[in-house]
Amino acid sequence: MKILITGASGFIGGFLVKEALRRGYETWAGIRSGSSREHLQDERIHFIDLKYNNREALTAQLAEFATAGGAWDYIIHNAGLTKTLDKRNFFRVNAENTYNFVEALHAAGCQPKKFLLMSSLSSYGCGDEDTFSPIRLDDSQQPDTAYGKSKLLAENYVRSQNYFPYVILRPTGVYGPGEKDYFMEIKSIRSGLDFAVGFVPQRITFIYVKDLATVAFLALENETILNRHYFVADGDVYTDEEFARIIQELLEKKHVLHARIPLFLAYIACICSEAIGKLLNKSMTLNSDKYIILKQRNWICDVEPLRKELGFVPSYPLWKGLEESIAWYKKEGWLK
């Protein structure tokens, strides 16, 4: 069986590649020519640089590939952009490239048996912040960030085609070895400081990156799962303060100053960070899109369909996943 994983050089993509190899797939990693291959050293990996921004060139590239060795059995389209200086890039990379890819696969006769789109919980927008009821699959999708809107467009492109069956996964907060955003909080707590945003605690949910990879292959390999979509989380809910204190305990840090920052100060920080990023021509973790994510209080989602239809049982509850992640950060010298 042959599989293509796009965005393979990224955090999630690297773990998808490892899981594909572990399961015995002929594994193709879609990466840009200038992307790092630091975590893609296995000699069994095949590489391809797909020309997403030119549909004609992409069609010719895929047709040549299919003629030479046959189409991929499965495709996980994980390539995407999570932060950028220019928000128009979200729509170009996350949405337009997905459309070009889907159309080129069809035109080139390179249709897979199943196509999995890695989307995001952000494609739904804000959850109910009065009752804190879980976001459900049949809720209307009303994303409030440029990133979320671009992911919804990508979903709509995949749902509207009838060339091949698909599955859409919408993971919540993905963490694990090599992830950089949650690492910033781990590093801050290690230094003795923890800053939460807003006086009403966030309700947050997580999925360990290895569990996410497991879900992806459960969805691909189950022949009855066609044209379906799922939220992906481990099923537990935490407040932002509980999350910080778990990290503190795992770090064995006795004294940490836990403080809550008013939303308006967080907004100012994000806008200033974004302005500095434009001056430096650098994408910043804190930006206006990130503020909307920080402001959202309810990140709870309904994972019952995931459990019932795919039989998913997480191997990594938050404590175990963070423990393994922190050990990795220490081993790799990220944490001194």
C-alpha positions as CSV (number, residue, x, y, z in Angstrom):
1,M,0.0,0.0,0.0
2,K,1.3,3.4,-1.0
3,I,0.6,6.6,1.0
4,L,1.4,10.3,0.5
5,I,1.7,12.6,3.5
6,T,1.9,16.3,2.6
7,G,3.4,18.8,5.0
8,A,5.7,16.0,6.1
9,S,8.5,18.2,7.4
10,G,6.2,19.8,10.0
11,F,5.5,18.8,13.5
12,I,2.4,16.7,12.8
13,G,3.6,15.6,9.5
14,G,6.7,14.0,10.9
15,F,4.7,11.8,13.2
16,L,2.3,10.8,10.4
17,V,5.3,9.6,8.4
18,K,6.6,7.6,11.4
19,E,3.2,5.9,11.9
20,A,2.9,5.1,8.1
21,L,6.4,3.5,8.2
22,R,5.5,1.6,11.4
23,R,2.5,0.2,9.6
24,G,4.5,-0.9,6.6
25,Y,3.3,1.6,4.0
26,E,5.4,2.7,1.0
27,T,5.6,6.2,2.4
28,W,5.9,9.4,0.3
29,A,6.7,12.6,2.1
30,G,5.4,15.8,0.4
31,I,7.8,18.5,1.3
32,R,9.2,21.7,-0.3
33,S,12.6,21.5,-1.7
34,G,14.0,23.9,0.9
35,S,12.3,22.2,3.9
36,S,14.3,20.6,6.7
37,R,14.6,16.8,6.6
38,E,16.0,16.6,10.1
39,H,13.2,14.4,11.3
40,L,12.8,12.5,8.0
41,Q,16.0,10.5,8.0
42,D,14.6,7.0,7.5
43,E,16.0,5.6,4.3
44,R,12.6,4.1,3.4
45,I,11.0,7.5,2.9
46,H,10.4,8.7,-0.7
47,F,10.2,12.5,-1.3
48,I,8.2,14.6,-3.7
49,D,7.9,18.4,-4.0
50,L,4.4,19.2,-5.2
51,K,3.8,22.4,-7.2
52,Y,0.5,23.4,-5.6
53,N,0.4,27.0,-6.9
54,N,0.4,26.0,-10.6
55,R,-2.4,23.6,-11.3
56,E,-1.3,22.7,-14.8
57,A,2.2,21.9,-13.7
58,L,0.9,20.0,-10.7
59,T,-1.4,18.0,-13.0
60,A,1.5,17.1,-15.2
61,Q,3.6,16.2,-12.2
62,L,0.9,13.9,-10.8
63,A,0.2,12.3,-14.2
64,E,3.8,11.5,-14.6
65,F,3.9,10.0,-11.2
66,A,0.8,7.9,-11.7
67,T,2.1,6.6,-15.1
68,A,5.5,5.6,-13.6
69,G,4.3,3.7,-10.6
70,G,0.6,4.1,-10.0
71,A,-1.4,6.4,-7.8
72,W,-1.2,6.6,-4.0
73,D,-3.7,4.4,-2.2
74,Y,-4.2,7.0,0.5
75,I,-3.4,10.7,0.8
76,I,-3.2,12.7,4.0
77,H,-3.2,16.3,3.1
78,N,-1.6,17.8,6.1
79,A,0.3,20.7,4.4
80,G,-0.8,24.1,5.6
81,L,0.0,27.4,7.2
82,T,-0.7,28.2,10.9
83,K,0.9,31.7,11.1
84,T,1.8,34.3,8.6
85,L,2.6,38.0,8.2
86,D,0.0,38.4,5.5
87,K,-3.4,36.8,6.3
88,R,-4.1,36.4,2.6
89,N,-1.4,33.6,2.7
90,F,-3.8,31.5,4.8
91,F,-6.3,31.4,2.0
92,R,-3.6,30.9,-0.7
93,V,-1.9,28.0,1.1
94,N,-4.7,26.3,3.1
95,A,-7.6,26.8,0.7
96,E,-6.4,27.5,-2.8
97,N,-3.7,24.9,-2.7
98,T,-6.1,22.3,-1.5
99,Y,-8.5,23.1,-4.3
100,N,-5.6,22.9,-6.9
101,F,-4.4,19.6,-5.4
102,V,-7.9,18.0,-5.5
103,E,-8.5,19.1,-9.1
104,A,-5.1,18.1,-10.2
105,L,-5.4,14.6,-8.7
106,H,-8.6,14.1,-10.7
107,A,-7.3,15.6,-13.9
108,A,-4.1,13.4,-13.7
109,G,-6.0,10.2,-13.0
110,C,-4.2,10.0,-9.7
111,Q,-7.2,9.6,-7.4
112,P,-6.6,7.8,-4.1
113,K,-8.9,5.3,-2.5
114,K,-9.3,7.8,0.3
115,F,-8.2,11.4,0.9
116,L,-7.8,12.6,4.5
117,L,-7.8,16.4,5.1
118,M,-6.2,17.6,8.3
119,S,-8.3,20.5,9.3
120,S,-8.8,22.2,12.7
121,L,-11.3,22.8,15.4
122,S,-10.8,26.5,14.5
123,S,-13.0,25.9,11.4
124,Y,-16.0,26.1,13.8
125,G,-15.3,29.3,15.6
126,C,-16.3,30.2,19.2
127,G,-18.1,27.6,21.3
128,D,-20.8,28.4,23.8
129,E,-19.3,30.4,26.6
130,D,-22.3,30.5,28.8
131,T,-23.0,26.8,29.3
132,F,-19.7,25.5,28.0
133,S,-21.5,22.8,26.2
134,P,-19.2,20.9,23.7
135,I,-19.0,22.1,20.1
136,R,-20.8,19.4,18.0
137,L,-20.4,18.3,14.4
138,D,-23.8,19.5,13.4
139,D,-23.2,23.0,14.8
140,S,-22.9,25.7,12.1
141,Q,-19.4,26.5,11.2
142,Q,-18.7,30.2,11.9
143,P,-14.9,30.6,12.1
144,D,-13.7,33.9,13.5
145,T,-10.1,33.8,12.6
146,A,-8.5,34.1,9.1
147,Y,-6.8,30.7,9.8
148,G,-10.2,29.1,10.7
149,K,-11.9,30.6,7.6
150,S,-9.2,29.3,5.3
151,K,-9.5,25.8,6.8
152,L,-13.3,25.9,6.3
153,L,-12.8,26.8,2.7
154,A,-10.5,23.8,2.3
155,E,-13.1,21.6,3.9
156,N,-15.8,22.9,1.6
157,Y,-13.6,22.1,-1.5
158,V,-13.0,18.6,-0.3
159,R,-16.7,18.0,0.6
160,S,-18.0,19.4,-2.7
161,Q,-15.9,17.1,-5.0
162,N,-17.0,13.6,-5.9
163,Y,-13.7,12.2,-7.3
164,F,-12.8,10.2,-4.3
165,P,-14.0,9.4,-0.7
166,Y,-12.7,11.7,2.0
167,V,-12.3,12.0,5.7
168,I,-11.9,15.4,7.5
169,L,-10.2,15.5,10.9
170,R,-10.4,18.6,13.1
171,P,-7.9,18.2,16.0
172,T,-8.0,20.5,19.0
173,G,-4.7,21.5,20.7
174,V,-2.0,19.2,19.3
175,Y,1.1,18.8,21.5
176,G,4.1,16.6,21.7
177,P,7.9,16.4,21.1
178,G,9.0,19.2,18.9
179,E,5.9,21.3,19.1
180,K,6.9,25.0,19.7
181,D,3.8,26.9,20.9
182,Y,3.0,24.9,24.0
183,F,6.7,24.6,24.6
184,M,6.8,28.4,25.1
185,E,4.5,27.9,28.1
186,I,6.5,24.9,29.4
187,K,9.7,27.1,29.1
188,S,8.0,30.0,30.9
189,I,6.8,27.8,33.8
190,R,10.3,26.3,34.0
191,S,11.5,29.9,34.6
192,G,8.9,30.4,37.4
193,L,6.3,32.4,35.5
194,D,2.9,31.4,34.2
195,F,0.5,33.9,32.5
196,A,-3.0,33.0,31.7
197,V,-5.2,35.3,29.5
198,G,-8.6,36.6,30.8
199,F,-10.2,36.3,34.2
200,V,-12.6,33.6,33.2
201,P,-10.6,30.4,32.8
202,Q,-10.4,28.8,29.4
203,R,-11.7,25.3,29.1
204,I,-9.2,23.6,26.8
205,T,-8.8,20.2,25.2
206,F,-5.8,18.3,23.8
207,I,-4.7,15.5,21.6
208,Y,-1.2,14.0,21.8
209,V,0.5,14.0,18.3
210,K,1.0,10.2,18.4
211,D,-2.7,9.7,19.2
212,L,-3.6,12.0,16.3
213,A,-1.5,9.9,14.0
214,T,-3.3,6.8,15.2
215,V,-6.7,8.4,14.5
216,A,-5.6,9.3,11.0
217,F,-4.8,5.7,10.1
218,L,-7.9,4.3,11.9
219,A,-9.9,6.6,9.6
220,L,-8.0,5.6,6.4
221,E,-8.0,1.9,7.0
222,N,-11.6,1.5,8.1
223,E,-13.4,0.8,4.8
224,T,-16.8,1.8,6.2
225,I,-15.6,5.4,7.0
226,L,-16.3,7.4,3.9
227,N,-17.1,11.1,3.5
228,R,-17.1,11.6,7.3
229,H,-15.6,14.3,9.6
230,Y,-14.5,14.2,13.2
231,F,-13.3,16.3,16.0
232,V,-10.1,14.8,17.5
233,A,-9.4,15.2,21.2
234,D,-8.5,12.8,24.0
235,G,-11.9,13.4,25.7
236,D,-10.7,15.2,28.8
237,V,-11.3,18.9,29.6
238,Y,-8.9,21.2,31.6
239,T,-8.8,24.8,32.6
240,D,-5.8,26.8,31.6
241,E,-4.7,26.8,35.2
242,E,-5.0,23.0,35.6
243,F,-2.9,22.7,32.5
244,A,-0.2,25.0,33.9
245,R,-0.1,23.2,37.2
246,I,0.3,19.8,35.6
247,I,3.4,21.2,33.7
248,Q,4.7,22.7,37.0
249,E,4.4,19.3,38.7
250,L,6.1,17.4,35.9
251,L,8.9,19.9,35.9
252,E,9.1,19.6,39.7
253,K,9.1,23.3,40.0
254,K,8.1,24.3,43.5
255,H,7.6,28.0,43.1
256,V,5.8,29.4,40.1
257,L,4.0,32.8,39.9
258,H,0.6,32.1,38.3
259,A,-1.0,35.3,37.1
260,R,-4.0,36.2,34.9
261,I,-3.6,39.0,32.3
262,P,-6.7,41.1,31.3
263,L,-7.8,40.5,27.8
264,F,-7.2,44.1,26.8
265,L,-3.5,43.7,27.7
266,A,-3.2,40.5,25.8
267,Y,-4.7,42.2,22.8
268,I,-2.2,45.0,23.0
269,A,0.6,42.5,23.3
270,C,-0.6,40.6,20.3
271,I,-1.0,43.7,18.2
272,C,2.5,45.0,19.2
273,S,4.0,41.6,18.5
274,E,2.4,41.5,15.0
275,A,3.7,45.0,14.3
276,I,7.2,44.0,15.3
277,G,6.9,40.9,13.1
278,K,6.1,43.1,10.1
279,L,9.2,45.2,10.8
280,L,11.4,42.2,11.1
281,N,9.6,40.3,8.3
282,K,9.0,37.4,10.6
283,S,5.8,35.5,11.5
284,M,5.2,35.9,15.2
285,T,3.5,33.5,17.6
286,L,1.5,36.4,19.1
287,N,-0.6,38.2,16.5
288,S,-4.2,39.4,16.0
289,D,-5.4,36.0,14.9
290,K,-3.8,34.4,17.9
291,Y,-5.6,36.9,20.2
292,I,-9.0,35.6,19.0
293,I,-7.8,32.1,19.9
294,L,-6.6,33.2,23.3
295,K,-9.8,35.1,23.9
296,Q,-12.0,32.1,23.2
297,R,-13.1,30.4,26.5
298,N,-14.6,27.2,25.3
299,W,-12.5,24.7,23.3
300,I,-14.5,21.7,24.3
301,C,-15.6,19.4,21.4
302,D,-17.8,16.3,21.1
303,V,-15.6,13.2,20.4
304,E,-18.3,10.6,20.8
305,P,-18.5,9.9,17.0
306,L,-14.7,9.4,17.1
307,R,-15.1,6.8,19.9
308,K,-18.1,5.0,18.5
309,E,-17.3,4.9,14.8
310,L,-13.5,4.5,14.9
311,G,-13.2,2.9,18.3
312,F,-10.5,5.4,19.3
313,V,-9.2,5.1,22.8
314,P,-6.3,7.5,23.5
315,S,-3.0,6.0,24.6
316,Y,-1.8,9.3,26.0
317,P,-3.9,11.2,28.5
318,L,-2.5,14.7,29.1
319,W,-0.2,13.8,32.0
320,K,1.5,11.0,30.1
321,G,1.8,13.0,26.9
322,L,3.3,16.0,28.6
323,E,5.7,13.8,30.6
324,E,7.0,12.2,27.4
325,S,7.2,15.7,25.7
326,I,9.1,17.3,28.5
327,A,11.6,14.4,28.6
328,W,12.1,14.9,24.9
329,Y,12.6,18.7,25.3
330,K,15.2,18.0,28.0
331,K,17.0,15.3,25.9
332,E,17.2,17.6,22.9
333,G,18.5,20.5,24.9
334,W,15.4,22.7,24.5
335,L,15.0,22.8,28.3
336,K,18.2,23.4,30.3
